[in-house]
Amino acid sequence: MSFSATNIQKIEKETISEMSFPKEDVLSNADERRQRRNELDRALILGNVDHSKVKIIFSDMTGMKQVETTIWAVTEERIILKSGMVIPIRRIHQIIT
């Protein structure tokens, strides 16, 4: 999966709290969703062990966004970033480690 950088707005993680997220999943099939979960698990380990940042490509109500940050926790439905910012997993297209 790759995306055109021109369509993606780079943001600071602090702005995530102001965003609204639709209920629909951005990924259409089970294989893509499984791959996303694997990417999240890997990013979580990198964040907690190495304190490494990852790039997260996701969509809110207005379009595609990219944030570079550390993932601190992954729950069943969302990821938690530093400073308590939250992104619903269903809205994540890709995690780049």
N, C-alpha and C positions, 0 to 999 in steps of 0.2 A: 504494500500500500504506500503510495507516495502522493503528495499534494503539491500543487503549485504554490510557491511562497507568496505570490501576489494576492492570493485569495485569503491569506491568513494574517490576522492582526496580532502583532506581538504586544503583550500586556504585562503589567506588573501584578504579582499575586494579590496585592492588597485590593485590587479592583474587583476581584472575584465575588466578594460579598455583596456587591451591587447588582450582580447579574441574575437573570431569570433563566430557568432551564425547562424546556419542554419535557413531557413525560416519555416521548418516543425514544427508542434506542437508535443511535446513529449507525450501528452495524446491523446488517440484515440477516446474517446467518450464524449458526451455532459455532462453526469453525473459527470465524472471525472473532466471535465473543470469547471463545476459549483462548485464542492467541492473545487477545487483549488482557485477559486475566493473568496469563503467564508473564506478559510484559510488566504488568502491575506488581506481581510477586517479585520479579527480578529487581524492579526499580525500588521497591520497599527495602529489600536487602541492601542495595547500594546506598540508599539514604541512611539507613540505621547503622550500617557497619562502616562504610567509607565516607559518609556525609556527602555523597555525590549528588549533584543536581542532574535532573533529567528534563527533557523537553516534553511537554504534554500538549497534544493537539486535541482540542475539544470544540464543541459548538454550544453556544447559548442561544437565546431567542433571536439575536441579531446577526449571527454568522460564526465563522470559524475563528478560533483564537489559538495562540500559542503562549505558554508560560514556561519559564525555566525556573525550576525550584526543586526542593527536596520533598519526597513523599514520606510522611511520618507514620501513617497508618492506612490500612485498607480494610474496610468493613464489607459486608455483603453488598451494600448499595452505593457506597461513596468512598472517595479517597480524602484523607485529611492531610493538609499541607502545613508547613511551618506557619505559625501565627493563627492556627485554627481555621484557615480557609478550607472550604469543602467544595469538591466537584463531584456530581453524580457520575458513577461509572458508566451509566447508559449513554452519557453525552461525550465520552472519550473516543476519539478516532484512533489515536496512536500514541505510544510512549516511546521516545527515542532516548536510549541510554548512551 
